Amino acid sequence: MSETSETPVEEMSFETAMAELEKVVGQLEHGDVPLEDSIALYERGAKLKAHCARKLKDAEEKVAAITLDGDGNPTGTTPLDVE
């Protein structure tokens, strides 16, 4: 698993996680990774995918919370109901 970072996935920005996910997919698609490394890469890729999905969902919720005035200009944000 030589080309992935050791940074914890939870600490990555969306862009960093997505770039690493692309590397992981590329390594797995290339097919010249030993089995044990392939398993570790797959697990890392699954964590990266889940992290990216969470980041996108959070961004979508923030965008959806923006209220617009009659002219379509943002007037503020509406608090989200987070439990």
ZIPEUR-V694654 format. One record per residue. RES is the residue in one letter. PSI is psi in radians with two decimals (999 if undefined). Layout:
res:psi
RES:PSI
RES:PSI
This chain:
res:psi
M:0.98
S:-0.51
E:0.05
T:2.74
S:2.92
E:0.04
T:2.31
P:2.36
V:-0.69
E:-0.37
E:-0.07
M:2.57
S:2.92
F:-0.80
E:-0.74
T:-0.77
A:-0.70
M:-0.72
A:-0.73
E:-0.67
L:-0.72
E:-0.68
K:-0.77
V:-0.84
V:-0.75
G:-0.76
Q:-0.75
L:-0.68
E:-0.58
H:-0.60
G:0.11
D:0.43
V:2.34
P:2.69
L:-0.85
E:-0.71
D:-0.62
S:-0.71
I:-0.80
A:-0.70
L:-0.75
Y:-0.76
E:-0.75
R:-0.73
G:-0.69
A:-0.70
K:-0.73
L:-0.75
K:-0.79
A:-0.70
H:-0.79
C:-0.72
A:-0.72
R:-0.77
K:-0.73
L:-0.74
K:-0.77
D:-0.76
A:-0.74
E:-0.70
E:-0.67
K:-0.74
V:-0.74
A:-0.43
A:-0.19
I:2.23
T:2.56
L:2.55
D:-3.07
G:-0.44
D:0.04
G:0.23
N:2.46
P:2.36
T:-0.14
G:-2.96
T:2.68
T:2.27
P:2.47
L:2.54
D:1.72
V:2.20
E:999
